[in-house]
């Protein structure tokens, strides 16, 4: 085994399984021993204006990018062909969706990074691992923009579903092919490597709040507010604020 092949095995076979193991075990450890730290550590109290601009752009762009990667890497080309989707239509759609996601993510992350760097209070609440995660994000996203926009939209184009996708699916079937990923242009290879490194770091960052998205808000009952009619008689020392529902104004205080 020569040095180049050894490097490829380390980057495209060993690293993915190490990253997946750390990803799973890290989440279990974090949830068991750092449950109170399982939070986004929101800094909205320190600065709100830029957060309200950057956060939605970054989050929606990230979700779009994740859906695009899942479709392109995990769905075989034969499946879309069997569904009657022409390759030209799939390519055009992926370029438009990928470029849209790239624009949203870059603008959103740029706003959030400037906010974190310029605001003294936000910067003071930023840990070293936060900065490391941001740096890895920028490297991964920058390479992703190069792949989507620079290579496939403005450049010669490359059908990654013939090589990178085969290697990715091989990881989950325990048969990753180094020859498939090594046949792709270097920018695809480095982008994939950065993604595995970020995946390994993920459980130890504030990004774990991704798994705590309040989707239950979609099915929870509505909160009802009723107007008070007439003069309310208060007990001595009682406030006009929140009261226990169903307790009379003259009832015992708890």
Order of alpha helices (4+ residues) and beta strands (2+ residues): alpha-alpha-alpha-alpha-alpha-alpha-alpha-alpha-alpha-alpha
